[in-house]
Amino acid sequence: MHYPAYHAPPPRRSADGGQSPVTYVLLITVPALIAVAALRAR
């Protein structure tokens, strides 16, 4: 049996629904915390 090259299926919210929201929250909160820290440091 010759298997074709394995291609990862498109990401599904049901399968990968626990990591995507976390990454979006981190992308939003991390820069905000850095900005607040920079403003308070001045």
Backbone as numpy.savetxt, mean C-alpha at the origin, in Angstrom:
# Nx Ny Nz CAx CAy CAz Cx Cy Cz
4.06 -33.00 -19.43 3.22 -31.80 -19.43 4.09 -30.55 -19.43
3.80 -29.67 -20.37 4.55 -28.40 -20.44 3.64 -27.30 -19.94
4.00 -26.71 -18.80 3.17 -25.65 -18.23 3.59 -24.30 -18.80
2.63 -23.45 -19.17 2.96 -22.12 -19.67 3.54 -21.25 -18.56
4.15 -20.15 -18.94 4.73 -19.24 -17.94 3.64 -18.76 -17.00
3.94 -18.80 -15.73 2.94 -18.39 -14.74 2.84 -16.88 -14.69
1.62 -16.39 -14.85 1.38 -14.95 -14.76 0.48 -14.70 -13.56
0.89 -13.78 -12.71 0.10 -13.49 -11.52 -1.26 -12.93 -11.93
-2.33 -13.42 -11.32 -3.66 -12.90 -11.65 -3.80 -11.47 -11.18
-4.73 -10.70 -11.76 -4.92 -9.31 -11.34 -5.33 -9.26 -9.88
-4.88 -8.25 -9.15 -5.22 -8.17 -7.71 -6.71 -8.01 -7.51
-7.24 -8.77 -6.57 -8.67 -8.68 -6.26 -8.86 -8.13 -4.85
-9.92 -7.37 -4.67 -10.15 -6.77 -3.36 -10.45 -7.85 -2.32
-11.10 -8.94 -2.77 -11.45 -9.99 -1.82 -10.20 -10.74 -1.36
-9.26 -10.95 -2.28 -8.06 -11.71 -1.95 -7.04 -10.82 -1.24
-6.89 -9.58 -1.72 -5.88 -8.69 -1.14 -6.56 -7.43 -0.62
-7.50 -7.63 0.28 -8.25 -6.49 0.79 -7.72 -5.99 2.12
-6.73 -6.68 2.68 -6.22 -6.27 3.98 -4.96 -5.44 3.88
-4.29 -5.48 2.72 -3.02 -4.78 2.60 -3.19 -3.44 1.88
-4.04 -3.39 0.89 -4.20 -2.17 0.11 -4.66 -0.98 0.97
-5.71 -1.13 1.77 -6.14 0.01 2.60 -5.04 0.47 3.54
-4.27 -0.48 4.07 -3.20 -0.11 5.00 -2.16 0.74 4.28
-1.81 0.35 3.06 -0.79 1.11 2.34 -1.28 2.51 2.03
-2.57 2.64 1.64 -3.10 3.97 1.36 -3.10 4.83 2.61
-3.49 4.25 3.74 -3.51 5.01 5.00 -2.11 5.47 5.36
-1.12 4.57 5.19 0.26 4.94 5.52 0.74 6.05 4.60
0.40 5.96 3.31 0.84 6.99 2.37 0.25 8.35 2.73
-0.91 8.34 3.37 -1.55 9.61 3.72 -1.07 10.11 5.08
-0.94 9.20 6.05 -0.61 9.62 7.41 0.87 9.93 7.59
1.74 9.14 6.96 3.18 9.35 7.16 3.62 10.75 6.73
3.30 11.21 5.52 3.70 12.59 5.15 3.05 13.63 6.06
1.83 13.38 6.51 1.17 14.34 7.40 1.91 14.44 8.73
2.30 13.29 9.29 3.03 13.31 10.56 4.38 14.00 10.39
5.03 13.76 9.27 6.33 14.40 9.04 6.14 15.92 8.93
5.09 16.34 8.25 4.85 17.78 8.09 4.55 18.41 9.45
3.74 17.75 10.27 3.42 18.29 11.60 4.69 18.38 12.44
5.51 17.34 12.39 6.74 17.35 13.17 7.67 18.47 12.70
7.73 18.68 11.39 8.60 19.74 10.87 8.08 21.11 11.30
6.76 21.30 11.28 6.20 22.60 11.68 6.42 22.84 13.17
6.29 21.78 13.99 6.48 21.96 15.43 7.94 22.20 15.76
8.85 21.65 14.95 10.28 21.79 15.24 10.73 23.24 15.01
10.06 23.92 14.09 10.48 25.29 13.78 10.10 26.25 14.90
